[in-house]
Amino acid sequence: MDYRNPQSSTIIFGFDSAWTDAAKAPGAICAIAFDERGQVEFHEPRLVSFADARAFIGSLRQDFSVSLVALDQPTVVPNSAGSRPVDKVAGSLVSFVGGGVQPANRSKIGMFCDDSPVWSFLSDLNATQDPIEARTAPAGHFLIEVFPALALPAFEDAFSQRLRAPKYNPQNRRKFRLEDWRSVTRVVQTTAQGFDVSGLADWSDRMHALSQPRKADQDKLDAALCALIGLAWRAGPVSCSAMLGDLTNGYMVTPMSEFTRPRLEQAANQRGVPIA
């Protein structure tokens, strides 16, 4: 993927929050940073709580005109039960390839109830949730919701085929496949190389070499995917990413390919969900 818009004084954070703030199940965060001259630095994924993530973002973003947090967790959840319209649209593709979408609603204690940590995180972060503005703004602090399982079929055509979603979560021992882990790490490496983020490409190569990856390694890999989704939104061709949904009922920002776009567009049209 070639740059649509080369970046400068821009930092993009990828945050896989793990949704709850359990000490034994932390999330992971990383960053791709472009200085004033467009030189890029990759801050490798680290395990974090929500508070750790806020501190990491705060310690780095002040040096950049644009900061964008790509968060793998629903951030607009108005519904008390069921799932959001955008969840159903995402599910049309994710289910087809053999994955699942966890429905987001306010009844889920610890995830989306009023006391869930994501809401205080968003409040403290004080970032603008406006994906369209975040795509081209020359300055500002932004946040977008992303979903690695929805992005992977767009990043890699092989994953877009029926029941071909990679099984790369080591915690699920029954389904985990080392060859899938290696396929995902290669996709991250190749995508990073396409954006000339050599530090991320090198890190992905080290992840590829793991013979027994752990759940923490997958969390870090998902954080890297989140960052790449954010980078594709800022720097990739307009036709290769989209915002599904809206800021009232829920949304996701995701890459799209010639194989994934038709299925998502059909599901969105059927449910009256906008695509931008």
PyMOL commands that set and color helices and strands:
alter all, ss='L'
color gray80, all
select helices_A, chain A and resi 50-61+85-94+117-125+131-136+148-155+157-160+178-194+198-208+215-235+238-240+261-271
alter helices_A, ss='H'
color red, helices_A
select strands_A, chain A and resi 10-16+27-34+40-48+66-71+140-145+241-246+250-255
alter strands_A, ss='S'
color yellow, strands_A
deselect
rebuild
show_as cartoon
